[in-house]
Amino acid sequence: MSFLPDTAFHYIEKAWHDQRLGHAYIVAGLDAPDRLEFALRVAHLVNGGVSEDITAMADEGVHVLEPESKSRKITVDQIRALERTLHMRAGSGRTKLGVVVDADRMNPNSANAFLKTLEEPPQQSLLLLLTAMPDKLLDTVVSRCIRISLHRAAPPDPSDRPEEESALLLALASHFKAPPSASKAMGLLSIFTALLGQMKDDIASENAAEQKRESDLYSKTTDASSWLKGRKDYYEALTESQYQKKRARFLEILQAWFGDLLRARQGLDRADFPEFAAVTAAAAKGITTSELLRRLKCLQDLEGYMETNVSESLAMELAFLGAFS
């Protein structure tokens, strides 16, 4: 179940005042700035303060951890540094708050190291794991946290939607206006992969430009060669992690579309994409609820395959044939 940010915060606030607050929460859903804003509200709740930048609240007992290595992963060293900080004595009346941004970027070693903190939380401490992809977290981590999934009060204004997302939704609408077939499913996949490819190229170009700017600035300094090589690795990893987030968002859109189909099938008014309500309502009439659930599972399984060594293109082809043909 997902909650509006205000509703979720109300439950956190009540648990805090009743002294029943858990020691670790996974905060998922919405966009990265929204998750940080929620973490900031929690920080103000447990420690007071008026700062609008959670990364500047170290003096107020808040410790923010983000991917920093050249591989854009959260490392074991970062986790151990956070653990040492959380074991220090808290200031009078303060809670030691650890905020892990993009928690899904923990590698297996750092995630396993983090388990020790989750299993034996230091006194007067609270952990918030912020992530767009909670399914990428280890099951052992998830099982030791309380999950908070956030959603908006209303769908975002279509005019504010990124161009590539609008293009995907138009392709979905076109696909569902006629009877499905394997060839149509492959056509939809072609549009899906082309949009992903363009986004990855745009991300790579933007990061390459930033890398070149750094190279031009520092290439003549002492020992620049090894440093710049590290930055090259950093930007390659950054490109891949940003692409994975875009891909995850596209998969969310596919699943949300089927959510609209299911709600239309049940006669419910709520829709994630209300501008396409007529299309989903018409399409839902010809698909049983059990069939919609089967198709949705194909897309949910695709998310899992993306975390394995299975070929991305093969996994997508199988999922699109199962969901859209």
LINKAFEN-V56672 format. One record per pair of residues at least 12 apart in sequence whose ideal C-beta (glycine too) atoms are under 6 Angstrom apart, sorted by the first residue. I is the first residue (numbers start at 1). J is the second residue. If there is no record, write none. Layout:
BEGIN
i & j
I & J
I & J
END
This chain:
BEGIN
i & j
2 & 29
2 & 149
2 & 151
4 & 153
5 & 38
5 & 150
8 & 148
9 & 41
13 & 45
16 & 45
22 & 146
23 & 121
24 & 118
24 & 127
24 & 145
25 & 128
25 & 145
25 & 146
25 & 148
26 & 129
26 & 134
26 & 145
26 & 147
27 & 128
27 & 130
27 & 148
28 & 131
28 & 134
28 & 149
29 & 149
29 & 150
29 & 151
30 & 150
35 & 130
39 & 54
39 & 99
39 & 128
40 & 54
43 & 57
43 & 62
43 & 97
46 & 95
47 & 60
47 & 61
47 & 94
47 & 95
61 & 94
61 & 96
61 & 97
62 & 97
63 & 85
63 & 98
64 & 99
65 & 78
65 & 82
65 & 100
66 & 101
67 & 102
67 & 105
70 & 230
70 & 233
70 & 234
71 & 237
72 & 237
72 & 238
72 & 241
73 & 105
73 & 107
74 & 105
74 & 106
74 & 110
75 & 110
76 & 109
76 & 110
76 & 113
79 & 110
79 & 113
79 & 114
82 & 98
83 & 117
86 & 98
86 & 122
86 & 125
87 & 122
90 & 124
95 & 124
95 & 126
96 & 124
96 & 125
97 & 126
98 & 127
99 & 128
100 & 129
101 & 130
103 & 129
103 & 131
104 & 131
104 & 133
104 & 136
104 & 137
111 & 138
111 & 141
115 & 140
118 & 144
132 & 245
133 & 248
135 & 303
155 & 272
158 & 275
164 & 195
164 & 199
167 & 195
168 & 195
168 & 253
171 & 188
171 & 191
172 & 257
173 & 276
173 & 279
175 & 188
176 & 279
176 & 283
180 & 324
180 & 325
182 & 325
185 & 320
185 & 321
185 & 324
185 & 325
188 & 324
189 & 320
196 & 247
199 & 246
200 & 243
203 & 239
203 & 242
203 & 243
204 & 239
207 & 235
207 & 238
207 & 239
211 & 235
214 & 231
215 & 228
251 & 303
254 & 299
255 & 299
256 & 272
258 & 296
260 & 272
260 & 273
260 & 280
261 & 280
261 & 284
261 & 292
262 & 292
264 & 280
264 & 281
264 & 284
265 & 284
265 & 289
295 & 323
298 & 319
298 & 322
298 & 323
299 & 319
299 & 323
302 & 315
302 & 319
END
